[in-house]
Amino acid sequence: MKQAILITAYKDKKQLENLINFFASRFLVLIHIDKRSKLSIPEQTNVKVIKKYKIRWGGLGHLLAILELLKLALKDEEVEYIHIISGQDIPTKSVEDFDYFKNNQNIYMQFEGVKNKNRYFKNRYRKGVLFSNLDSRQPLNHLLNIIYGILHKKNKRIDKYNENQIYIGLVWCSMPRNAANYVLKYISSRNALRNWRHINIPEEFFFQTVLGNSHFRKRIINNNLRYVDWQYRNGSIPAYLDDTDYLKIKKTKCFFARKIDSNISSTLIKLLYNDRHI
């Protein structure tokens, strides 16, 4: 049974090399590097690198990149389980501990109905964005999006899904092969992605909504097995993790932690990779 690690990255070569060194002996490692990035990682056995899409915050490019990696993973018929992570993640368990996912048919993801969320989250698809892959935080783009939201008819649907069928959560998740196959059939059976172009941060709706409205819903565990600190710390939210997070991480059942920076998190990285459990 083979597992695949799907990584989207754009910086911090040292951190990415650590991930490759950890996983490549037993896992298929597939990496998408932002087309705008100067980062370069050589391919090797069990490691494939593509550089196809420009990734901008809130745009469609990130979702497209992940789906491209998903297609590559399923080309390997031995792959039975898939983990989607960023280049700023770090494993918190040993390679052997990942046998937990052997014959595991559960999907581990954050999963919440958007109908219970506040207006900000609902407006990400009701009003959306004018352009499919521009950073919506930039002042001009933000202004254009406001105008777009005012002028176009409010949309309470994503594709065929009404507001009661729309789910949200972080894109970082883990799923079995058959769930990934279902997702790819969804996007290939029709021009489905066209309906996601004007959503702000579409990847945080996509897997949750598509799988949450399928027979796979009963397999969704509302826990993505990722340790994250959502406080502002070390110049970032979510926080760049450091050695103060080590004991907190070890008390969880998480398999990954984020965000990691090879400089800010250097002590934590050493603790985790040198830990007898890693």
Protein Blocks (a to p, Z undefined) as FASTA:
>chain_A
ZZddddddfehjllmmmmmmmmmmmpccdddddfkbmbdcdddehiacddfbccdehiak
lmmmmmmmmmmmmmpmkbmbdcdddfkbccfbdfklmmmmgopabdcdddddfklpcfkl
mmmmmnopfblbbcfkbmklmmmmmmmmmmpccdfbehjbcfklcccddfbdcddfklmm
mmmmmmmmpcfllmmmmpghkllmmmmmmmmmccklmmpccbehiacdfbdeehiacddd
dfklmmmmmmpmcfbdcdddfklmmmmmmmmmmpmkZZ
